[in-house]
Amino acid sequence: MWDVILKASGETLYMVFWSTLFSVILGFIPAIILVLTSPDGLKPNKAVYETLSLIVNVFRSFPFIILMVILIPFTRVIVGRAIGTKAAIVPLTISAIPFIARVFENSLREVDPGVIEAARSFGASNFKIITHVYLKEGLPAMISGITLLIINLLGYSAMGGAIGAGGIGDVALRYGYQQYKIDYLIVTSIVLIVFVQLVQMIGNYIYKKLA
Amino acid sequence: MIEIRNLHKSFTDMQVLKDVTITINDGDIYGIIGQSGAGKSTLLRCINGLEPFQSGSIIIDGEKVEDIKGKELRILQSKMGMIFQNFNLLNRLTVYENVALPLQFWGKKTNTPEVKNKINSLLKLVGLEDKAQSRPRELSGGQKQRVAIARALVMDPKILLCDEATSALDPKITHGILELLQRINKEMGITIVVVTHQMEVVKQICQTVAFLKDGQVLASGRPEELFIRPIKEIKAFLQEESELLPDNGVNFQLFFSDSSSDPLITMMARDLNIDFSIVWGKLEDFRSSIYGSLVINVAVENADKVKAYLDEHEVAWEVL
């Protein structure tokens, strides 16, 4: 049993790590565009904001399991194959991008508008305002958002079993649920609880350090 | 010099500034006073281009604010420091880093000895040299505003714009901040424009003042002129309309300035050999000089004598 759990833990961490990394990088771009073009942003633009906002909402509305199936051809193009742990990173990332984009947008828009105005009054360019004010002041909230994202991805990765990605959730489902192996069910649950707790604790710690 | 000519500004369908024309001379401390919603802060933001305006002109040392855009406007902004009611410091940066921030916006190195010296001397100027490594949340309101002042001076501006800079502070702290602003004006020759609704700000530091109501400049000039003999709207602003005056006799209001040091009231009683009652009076301190007015009630038959006497002694007066 322990071999199975250990291997599955590794797969889960692998999927969550890469999908977090990619979605944070890729979600950052729409987040910045949303912040810039929002009604209270530096370059308000209703058309761009509403369109991008709609796209984000549409992608967020897809149930993950459906998204995973829809994305199979796309995954095949990117990874070369549609099943396996590596392949699961693609739908995980795609589903996480709109989520983290929205979370980042909210984190950044919460930055005190007075501080933004002060920066403008010193003649700061929009680029400098983003790098030196928005990102600086919004960082703790963004870290909280990433914590939330990782925990969400831990949950989603459990569904990766459907495309043969393995992982803790998959073990719980195949051994625990389908084969009535209660011990597997308990151990996998505990492992997931520990993961979530750890992520939350680390996230809170970094937040406190930064805030 | 800041010249504002026939400035009009409106937000969608509401007009906030109507035909504003004022001139702010170099080295002046210029007050813009009025109730909340009078358009004072908007006017201030037009000066440094944070707010666009529909018509009129703002000329700063020959440069028309409405004509420049992009980087040119940003360069102009960098020559004007600004401080705010809520200080607007970055909470995650230290005091030192906050002061250095405008330099970073302009891509200047902040770790050279000259820059370190400069920031430390600014912190010394505002009295916070021991707080360089503190974060804003560890500071009091007055200290935060001092950091903001140091930050506003780091780009060597010629003009400092103050938007209700003391409105969130208690009277004693306000006094200290105003003293600092006055020092900056005198020692560094920086023109200061203060927007405020607090009379004490105007009285303590302003050399010139404009009174703004509903987006219009109703009066401008030296504060002692505006506030010792106030027009109706300024009286309303000062909430002075409830003076109770006797119904019989003639009520004279006399105006004094620092230079009129003769004990005029008692002299007049003796010289004219008449009696009158003192009804009401006030003394105000403008930039450490005393100005005031006094209302006396004189019997009708003595009114002409009093008028002649006051004119002879060159005392400003009016009959209420």
Interface residues (C-beta under 8 A of the other chain):
Chain A: D112 G114 V115 E117 A118 A119 R120 S121 F122 G123 A124 S125 K128 H132 V133 K136 E137 L139 P140 L210 A211
Chain B: N48 L50 K71 L73 R74 I75 L76 Q77 S78 M80 G81 M82 F84 N86 N88 L89 L90 N91 R92 L93 L101 P102 Q104 F105 W106 A148 R151 M155 L161
